[in-house]
């Protein structure tokens, strides 16, 4: 969720809770919608070209990918600075939230 900090801090606890609940609800809806769009887009791409190859990683390949992630994160932060680090941390928090549901 993004909001002007002064505006948000000026809200009552009740209003903050309403905003947070609305943001959580919207986030869940967006995730479901995006998942559907991704599958739909992939199907369109595959139908449009015989030259497209889709590779789905098995568990072993996923683990190898995860093992390299810290190096990629370091390079990303090196390239983008503090704002990139904050964005990466937000992505991680969002991912944890999605995976816990």
C-alpha positions in Angstrom: 0.0 0.0 0.0 1.2 3.5 -0.8 -0.1 6.6 0.9 1.1 10.0 1.9 2.7 9.4 5.3 1.3 12.7 6.8 -2.2 11.8 5.6 -2.0 8.2 6.9 -0.5 9.3 10.3 -3.4 11.7 10.6 -6.0 9.0 10.4 -7.7 7.6 13.4 -6.7 4.0 14.4 -10.2 2.9 13.1 -9.6 4.6 9.7 -6.1 3.2 9.5 -7.6 -0.3 10.1 -10.1 0.3 7.3 -7.4 1.4 4.9 -5.2 -1.6 5.8 -8.1 -4.1 5.5 -9.0 -2.6 2.1 -5.4 -2.8 0.9 -5.2 -6.4 2.0 -8.4 -7.3 0.2 -7.3 -5.5 -3.0 -4.0 -7.2 -2.8 -5.6 -10.7 -2.7 -7.9 -9.8 -5.6 -5.0 -8.5 -7.6 -2.9 -11.7 -7.1 -5.7 -13.9 -8.3 -6.3 -11.6 -11.3 -2.6 -11.5 -12.2 -2.2 -15.3 -11.9 -5.1 -15.7 -14.4 -3.6 -13.1 -16.7 -0.2 -14.8 -16.7 -1.7 -18.1 -17.7 -3.9 -16.5 -20.3 -1.0 -14.6 -21.8 1.2 -17.7 -21.9 -1.5 -19.6 -23.7 -1.8 -16.9 -26.3 2.0 -16.7 -26.8 2.2 -20.5 -27.3 -0.7 -20.5 -29.8 0.8 -17.6 -31.7 4.2 -19.3 -32.3 5.5 -22.8 -32.8 9.0 -21.5 -31.9 8.1 -20.7 -28.2 9.4 -23.1 -25.6 8.1 -23.0 -22.1 10.4 -24.5 -19.4 9.0 -25.3 -16.0 11.6 -25.9 -13.4 11.5 -29.0 -11.2 12.2 -28.8 -7.5 15.9 -29.4 -7.9 16.2 -26.6 -10.5 14.1 -24.3 -8.3 16.5 -24.9 -5.4 19.5 -24.2 -7.5 17.8 -21.0 -8.7 17.1 -20.0 -5.1 20.8 -20.7 -4.1 21.9 -18.0 -6.6 19.3 -15.5 -5.5 21.5 -13.8 -2.9 24.1 -13.0 -5.5 21.5 -11.5 -7.8 20.0 -9.5 -4.9 23.4 -8.1 -4.1 24.0 -7.0 -7.7 20.5 -5.5 -7.8 21.1 -3.5 -4.7 24.5 -2.4 -5.9 22.8 -1.2 -9.2 19.8 0.5 -7.6 20.9 1.7 -4.2 18.7 2.2 -1.2 15.4 2.5 -3.2 16.1 -0.8 -4.9 16.8 -2.4 -1.5 13.5 -1.1 -0.1 11.7 -2.3 -3.2 13.2 -5.8 -2.9 12.3 -6.0 0.8 8.7 -5.0 -0.1 8.6 -7.8 -2.7 9.8 -10.3 -0.2 7.2 -9.2 2.3 4.4 -9.4 -0.3 5.6 -12.9 -1.4 5.5 -14.1 2.2 2.0 -12.8 2.5 0.8 -14.6 -0.6 2.5 -17.8 0.3 1.0 -17.8 3.8 -2.5 -17.7 2.4 
